[in-house]
């Protein structure tokens, strides 16, 4: 029996969610971390 989590569409959905998560993490770091470091010096 084929596992439904091994389907190509499921892997695409997981990769999409991981990509958006990585982009959000980088944007959060740039938009909030960098100004915080600049103004806390």
Backbone as a printed PyTorch tensor [residue, N CA C, xyz], in Angstrom:
tensor([[[ 0.8470, -1.1960,  0.0000],
         [ 0.0000,  0.0000,  0.0000],
         [ 0.8830,  1.2460,  0.0000]],

        [[ 0.5470,  2.1940, -0.8540],
         [ 1.3510,  3.4030, -0.9970],
         [ 1.0330,  4.3750,  0.1340]],

        [[ 2.0770,  4.8910,  0.7230],
         [ 1.9000,  5.8720,  1.8060],
         [ 1.5170,  7.2140,  1.1920]],

        [[ 0.4660,  7.8270,  1.7190],
         [-0.0080,  9.0930,  1.1320],
         [ 0.9910, 10.2260,  1.3450]],

        [[ 1.8580, 10.1110,  2.3610],
         [ 2.8390, 11.1670,  2.6070],
         [ 4.0210, 11.0820,  1.6520]],

        [[ 4.0910, 10.0570,  0.8530],
         [ 5.1810,  9.9220, -0.1100],
         [ 4.7860, 10.4730, -1.4830]],

        [[ 3.6050, 11.0350, -1.5610],
         [ 3.1060, 11.5440, -2.8340],
         [ 3.8260, 12.8330, -3.1990]],

        [[ 3.9880, 13.0650, -4.5000],
         [ 4.7170, 14.2450, -4.9790],
         [ 4.0580, 15.5480, -4.5370]],

        [[ 2.7280, 15.5950, -4.5220],
         [ 2.0520, 16.8320, -4.1200],
         [ 2.2780, 17.1280, -2.6390]],

        [[ 2.3730, 16.0790, -1.8110],
         [ 2.6330, 16.3050, -0.3930],
         [ 4.0360, 16.8620, -0.1960]],

        [[ 5.0070, 16.3080, -0.9420],
         [ 6.3670, 16.8320, -0.8390],
         [ 6.4460, 18.2670, -1.3350]],

        [[ 5.7000, 18.6020, -2.3750],
         [ 5.6840, 19.9730, -2.8800],
         [ 5.0780, 20.9140, -1.8390]],

        [[ 4.0150, 20.4790, -1.1630],
         [ 3.3950, 21.3200, -0.1320],
         [ 4.3420, 21.5410,  1.0330]],

        [[ 5.0580, 20.4960,  1.4530],
         [ 6.0130, 20.6370,  2.5570],
         [ 7.1650, 21.5560,  2.1500]],

        [[ 7.6600, 21.4070,  0.9200],
         [ 8.7500, 22.2650,  0.4560],
         [ 8.2980, 23.7130,  0.3520]],

        [[ 7.0580, 23.9290, -0.0790],
         [ 6.5320, 25.2880, -0.1610],
         [ 6.4310, 25.9090,  1.2250]],

        [[ 5.9050, 25.1560,  2.1890],
         [ 5.7950, 25.6720,  3.5570],
         [ 7.1810, 25.9550,  4.1440]],

        [[ 8.1390, 25.0810,  3.8790],
         [ 9.4990, 25.2970,  4.3890],
         [10.1370, 26.5220,  3.7400]],

        [[ 9.8900, 26.7050,  2.4610],
         [10.4370, 27.8700,  1.7740],
         [ 9.8570, 29.1740,  2.2990]],

        [[ 8.5380, 29.1980,  2.4710],
         [ 7.9170, 30.3950,  3.0320],
         [ 8.4080, 30.6480,  4.4520]],

        [[ 8.5820, 29.5900,  5.2260],
         [ 9.0940, 29.7500,  6.5870],
         [10.4970, 30.3290,  6.5990]],

        [[11.3450, 29.8490,  5.6830],
         [12.7120, 30.3710,  5.6150],
         [12.7180, 31.8370,  5.1910]],

        [[11.8770, 32.1800,  4.2200],
         [11.7980, 33.5700,  3.7750],
         [11.2910, 34.4670,  4.8990]],

        [[10.2770, 34.0140,  5.6270],
         [ 9.7640, 34.8070,  6.7470],
         [10.8080, 34.9760,  7.8360]],

        [[11.5810, 33.9350,  8.1040],
         [12.6290, 34.0380,  9.1240],
         [13.6850, 35.0530,  8.7160]],

        [[14.1120, 35.0270,  7.4580],
         [15.1250, 35.9780,  6.9850],
         [14.5720, 37.3960,  6.9970]],

        [[13.3300, 37.5770,  6.5420],
         [12.7450, 38.9210,  6.5360],
         [12.5670, 39.4560,  7.9450]],

        [[12.1580, 38.5960,  8.8810],
         [12.0110, 39.0300, 10.2720],
         [13.3580, 39.4550, 10.8380]],

        [[14.3870, 38.6690, 10.5480],
         [15.7220, 39.0280, 11.0270],
         [16.1760, 40.3530, 10.4310]],

        [[15.9440, 40.5570,  9.1420],
         [16.3800, 41.7970,  8.5030],
         [15.5690, 43.0020,  8.9680]],

        [[14.2540, 42.8360,  9.0890],
         [13.4010, 43.9830,  9.3990],
         [13.3860, 44.3500, 10.8810]],

        [[13.6610, 43.3840, 11.7630],
         [13.6160, 43.6680, 13.1900],
         [14.9700, 43.5000, 13.8720]],

        [[15.7360, 42.5130, 13.4540],
         [17.0290, 42.2680, 14.1010],
         [18.0600, 43.3180, 13.7740]],

        [[18.1830, 43.6760, 12.5030],
         [19.1950, 44.6510, 12.0940],
         [18.9260, 46.0310, 12.7020]],

        [[17.7080, 46.5670, 12.6240],
         [17.4830, 47.8660, 13.2890],
         [17.6940, 47.8060, 14.7970]],

        [[17.3250, 46.6890, 15.4240],
         [17.5530, 46.5580, 16.8590],
         [19.0480, 46.6230, 17.1800]],

        [[19.8490, 45.9340, 16.3800],
         [21.2950, 45.9680, 16.6170],
         [21.8630, 47.3600, 16.3350]],

        [[21.3780, 48.0290, 15.3030],
         [21.8900, 49.3560, 14.9770],
         [21.5680, 50.3740, 16.0660]],

        [[20.3460, 50.3270, 16.5940],
         [19.9360, 51.3350, 17.5810],
         [20.3260, 50.9670, 18.9960]],

        [[20.7920, 49.7480, 19.2270],
         [21.2000, 49.3740, 20.5740],
         [22.6920, 49.6030, 20.8020]],

        [[23.3830, 50.0600, 19.7750],
         [24.8350, 50.3140, 19.9440],
         [25.0930, 51.6470, 20.6370]]])
